[in-house]
């Protein structure tokens, strides 16, 4: 979403790059620190309401998808949630593990190992369905927060003008690698939803994702910096 939040990002994703192939999707998640009594997202909302309706939520970077999610989550639940931006997910996780901040929004891969170890709790995941790596964690759609079905993705892009034969060869190789059980299982264990997509499918996903977040960012009142 960089071109949506920065006036001069230095590149135009539509014209400067061409999609080669997609390999996986992932979702952002809402997690609470180990020192937070809440065992579920509803518990967290109730606790913040009981404390006056205000709460701080860590995000890995300013003007990022997690920051806009915090705003939408707060509005939906009538909470005054303030995003606390960090310089990456690592320092945010360090503060969550140290109970310096009670909640955070980041990707499932960022949270999953500490969730499994019981050091923090993922209480909701974005999107319209639960994640294979976290089958007991409800989606925000289940909790009444719809409109976020376009999930983030991992894909490979090449510089515009790359010969089509090279693009096709690389895309075919990507498809073969993702079909290997050990690759599929490893990526799944990291909290990713593995699935090959062609260059055309990846380009369509990129357009849809950009349109979704352009609408959300505009409605938030955010002005590109």
N, C-alpha and C positions, 0 to 999 in steps of 0.2 A: 504493500500500500504506500510505499515511499513517494511515488509521484502524486499521491493524493494529499500528502501532508507537508510536502516541501515544495516551495515555489520553483526552485531550479535544481532538480535532482541530478542533472548532468547526463541524463539518458532518457530515451523514450522507449519503453518496453514494447510498444506496438510496432515501431519501425526499425529499431536497432537490433532486435533479436528474432529468432525463429524457433518455434517449439520443436523439439526432437522427440520426446516421449516422457510420459509420466510414470512414476514408480510407486508412489504411496500417498496417502492422505493422513492427516493427523488432526486432532482437535485440541482446543484450549480447554483448560479445566479450572475449576475453583477449588482451592484447597485451604484448609485451616491448620494452624500450627498445633503441635502436640500439647501445648499448654492451654489451648482453647477448649473449653468444656463441650462445645458443640460436636455432636456426633453425625449430624446431617446438615444439609443446606438450610432446611426449615428451622433447625435448632439455631443456626448462626443468625438467620434473619430475626428470630424471636429475641435472641440475646442482644443484638444491636438495638432493636426497638426498646428493649427494657433498659438499655444504657443511655437512652436519650435520642436514639435514631442516627447517631453518627459513628462512622467507623473508617479506619484506614486499611487500604488494600494494596499490597505490593504488586508492581508490574515490572517486567524486565527492562522497559525502555519508555521514554516519553513519546507521546504521539504514536503509540503502537496499537495493534489490535486489542491486546489486553486492556489498555487504558480506556478505549472506547467501550469495551465490554463492561468494565466496572461502572461506567456512567449509565449504560442501559440497564444493568442489573439493579443499580440503586434506584433509578426511576421506576422500574417495574415493581419494586418492593417497597416504595415510599421510604427509602433510606437516603441519608446524606453520606454517601460513600466517597472518600477522597482517594484518588490514585497516588501512590507513593512510587515514583519512578526510580529504578536502579540502573546501573550500568551493566546490564546483563542478568540472566537468571541465576547465575552462581552466587553473587552477593545477596540477592533477594532470598534464595534458599537458605543461605547461612543465617540470615536474620530470622527467618521462620523457624529454623531448627533451634535457634537460640531464644525463641519466644520473644524476639524484639518487635515483631509485627504479627498480628493474629491471623492474617489471611493473605492470600496471593492468587493471582491469575497468571498462568503460563501454560505451556503445552503439556500434554500428558507425558511425553518422553522426559520432560524436565522433572516431573513429580514422581514418576512411577516407582523408582527404586526406593525412595524414602517412604512412599506410601506402603509398599510391601513390607518394609522394615518396621512399620508402625511409628515412624518418627514424625509424620504428619498425616493428614487425612484428606484425600480427594473426595469432595462431597457432591460434585456435579460436573458433568462434561457437556461441552457445547454440542449442538447438532440435534438431530431428530431420533437418534438411536444410541443405545449403550455401546461401549467399546469392548471388543473381544478381550482385551487385556485387563479390563476393569468391569466385569459383568455385574457386579453388585452395586455399581455407582450409577445413579439415575442420570438421564440426559436432561438438559434444561427444557427441552420440549415437553418432557414428562412433567416438569415442574411449572409449566405454563409460560415459558419464555420461548416463543417461536420466532421464526424469521432468520435463523442462523444456520440454514441447511447447507449453505455453500462453505465447506470446510477448507482449511489451508491444505496445501499439497506440496509434495516434492516432485520436481520435474527437471529435465535437462533441456537447456536451450543452447543454441549456437548463434554466432554472429550472423546477422542478416547478409545474404549473398553466398552463404555456404552452399556448395553444389548439392543438388537433391540426392544424388547417388550416395554421397557421404552421409547425409542425414538418414536416409533409408537404411544404410548399413549399420549405423550406430543404434538406430531404433530397434532393428532386428536383434542386435546383440543384447540390448537391454532386456528385451522380451525373454530371451533365452536364460539370462542370468536370474531374472525374477522367478522363473519357473523352477529353479533349483530348490529343493526342499530346505536345505540348510540356510539358504539366503532368506527364503520366505519366513522360516521359523525365527531366525535371528531378528529380522526387522519387526516381526509381530511381537516378540518378547519386549521390544523397546517401546511398545505402545503405538506402533504404526499400523494402518490398515493398508496392506500391500495389494497392489493391483496395477498391472501394466495398462497404459493408455497410449494411443498413437499420437503423433505430433498434432494432428487435426483435433483430436479429443482434448489434448492438453491445452491447445490454443483456445478452444471453446470454454474450457474450465477457467482459464485465466480471465477471459472477458466477463464471464458470469460473476466471478469472485470480485473483480474490480468494480462492477456495477453495483453489487450488493453493498460493498464497503463505501463506495462513493455516496450512496444514499444515506447510510448510517452516519458517516462523518459530516455530511452536509446538515443533517437534522440535529446533530450535536451542537452546531454553531461554531465548530472549530475552524480557525482561519489558518491556511498554510503559512508556514514560517519562512 
